[in-house]
């Protein structure tokens, strides 16, 4: 229509890289509930997580004035995000006072789907009847996801470890060319 239009967008984002390391200690015991043996266990852990988002949206836009040389507009979009989570964990327990050490390691790649919505405000500048230079601000919300992995110890035992990737709020200024097909 003269003031309403729609499009489908697919956006890919470079990886967000997260990492952390930490150390903590606890008193060594021989069995649960036992008196500490006098040794101290030091745990050193490193976690690395990469998150890559791909977002697909169906968008609707409303021109705030009739289309002319400069046309301000607003828009809303809804769709989904594909969140690829690549995680690696390494840790080691070092025992003071004569105990044995054990290490833990695990890695996992997981793909999760999350809801995504956007709000856009911009201005279009008509370079010719069919070619438009477009500058806009877009806010995009991407829902949170959880993923888990098995972490194996050098003594053969395993544990499950879960992480949550919080919701994402992206603020982007975009500029580009748009071609009207009618």
C-alpha positions in Angstrom: 0.0 0.0 0.0 1.2 3.6 -0.2 2.2 3.7 3.5 2.6 0.1 4.5 5.3 -2.5 3.6 6.7 -5.8 4.8 9.9 -7.7 4.5 11.7 -10.7 5.7 15.2 -10.3 7.2 17.8 -12.8 8.1 20.7 -11.5 10.2 23.9 -13.3 11.4 26.0 -12.0 14.2 29.7 -12.7 14.9 30.4 -14.8 17.9 30.1 -13.4 21.4 33.1 -14.9 23.3 32.8 -15.4 27.0 35.3 -16.9 29.3 36.1 -17.2 32.9 38.5 -18.8 35.2 38.6 -19.2 38.9 40.1 -20.9 41.9 38.5 -22.1 45.1 39.6 -24.3 48.0 38.0 -26.7 50.4 39.1 -29.0 53.2 39.8 -32.6 52.1 37.7 -35.4 53.6 37.8 -39.1 53.1 34.0 -39.6 52.9 30.9 -37.4 53.1 30.4 -36.1 56.7 33.9 -37.1 57.8 36.2 -35.0 59.8 38.7 -33.1 57.5 42.0 -34.9 57.0 44.0 -31.8 57.2 44.6 -31.5 53.5 43.4 -28.6 51.3 42.0 -29.2 47.9 42.5 -26.3 45.4 40.3 -26.3 42.2 41.4 -24.3 39.2 38.8 -24.1 36.5 38.5 -22.5 33.0 35.3 -22.2 31.0 35.0 -20.8 27.5 31.7 -20.2 25.7 31.1 -18.8 22.2 27.5 -17.8 21.2 26.6 -17.1 17.6 23.1 -15.8 16.8 21.2 -16.0 13.6 17.9 -14.1 13.6 15.0 -14.5 11.1 12.2 -11.9 11.3 9.0 -11.0 9.4 8.8 -7.2 9.6 6.0 -4.7 9.0 6.6 -1.0 8.5 4.4 2.1 8.5 5.4 5.3 6.8 4.4 8.2 9.1 3.8 10.6 6.2 3.0 9.9 2.5 6.1 8.7 0.7 8.2 11.6 -0.6 11.8 12.7 -0.8 12.2 12.0 3.0 9.9 9.6 4.7 10.1 8.7 8.4 8.8 5.3 9.4 8.3 2.8 12.3 8.3 -1.0 12.2 7.8 -4.1 14.2 9.1 -7.6 13.6 8.6 -11.1 15.0 10.4 -14.4 14.4 13.0 -16.6 16.0 16.7 -16.8 16.7 19.0 -19.8 16.3 21.6 -19.7 19.1 24.7 -21.8 18.6 26.5 -22.4 21.8 30.1 -23.8 21.8 31.4 -24.5 25.3 34.7 -26.0 26.6 35.5 -26.7 30.3 38.8 -27.7 31.9 39.5 -27.9 35.6 42.0 -29.6 37.9 41.9 -30.4 41.6 45.3 -30.2 43.3 45.5 -31.8 46.7 47.9 -30.5 49.4 48.9 -32.9 52.1 49.5 -36.1 50.1 46.2 -36.7 48.1 45.8 -37.4 44.5 44.8 -34.9 41.9 42.1 -35.3 39.3 41.1 -33.3 36.2 37.8 -32.6 34.6 37.2 -31.8 30.9 34.3 -31.5 28.6 33.1 -29.8 25.5 29.8 -29.4 23.7 28.2 -27.7 20.8 24.5 -27.1 21.0 21.9 -25.3 18.9 18.8 -23.8 20.5 15.9 -21.8 19.2 14.6 -18.8 21.0 11.9 -16.2 20.2 13.0 -12.8 18.7 11.2 -9.5 18.2 12.3 -6.1 17.0 11.2 -2.5 16.9 12.5 -0.1 14.2 12.4 3.6 13.6 14.1 5.2 10.6 14.1 7.7 7.7 14.1 6.9 4.0 15.6 9.2 1.5 14.4 8.7 -2.1 17.4 8.8 -4.5 15.2 7.9 -7.4 11.6 6.6 -7.7 12.8 3.0 -7.1 16.0 3.5 -5.1 15.9 4.5 -1.4 18.7 5.2 1.0 17.6 4.0 4.4 19.0 4.8 7.9 17.3 3.3 11.0 17.7 2.3 14.6 16.7 -1.3 15.4 16.2 -2.8 18.8 16.1 -6.6 18.8 15.2 -8.9 21.7 16.4 -12.5 21.6 15.2 -15.0 24.3 17.4 -16.9 26.7 18.5 -20.6 26.2 19.9 -23.3 28.5 22.4 -26.0 27.5 24.1 -28.7 29.4 27.1 -31.1 28.9 28.8 -34.0 30.5 32.1 -33.3 32.1 34.4 -36.3 32.5 36.9 -36.7 35.3 40.3 -38.5 35.0 39.0 -41.1 37.5 36.2 -42.1 35.1 33.3 -40.3 36.8 31.1 -37.8 35.0 28.9 -34.9 36.1 26.4 -32.8 34.1 27.0 -29.0 33.9 24.3 -26.6 32.8 24.7 -23.0 31.7 22.1 -20.4 30.8 22.6 -17.8 28.1 20.6 -14.8 29.1 18.3 -12.9 26.8 20.0 -10.5 24.5 19.1 -6.9 23.9 20.7 -5.5 20.7 20.7 -1.9 19.7 21.9 -1.2 16.1 22.1 1.7 13.8 21.8 0.5 10.2 22.2 2.1 6.8 21.6 0.7 3.4 20.0 0.8 0.0 16.4 -0.4 -0.6 14.9 -1.0 -4.0 11.1 -0.8 -4.4 9.8 -3.4 -6.8 6.5 -1.6 -7.4 
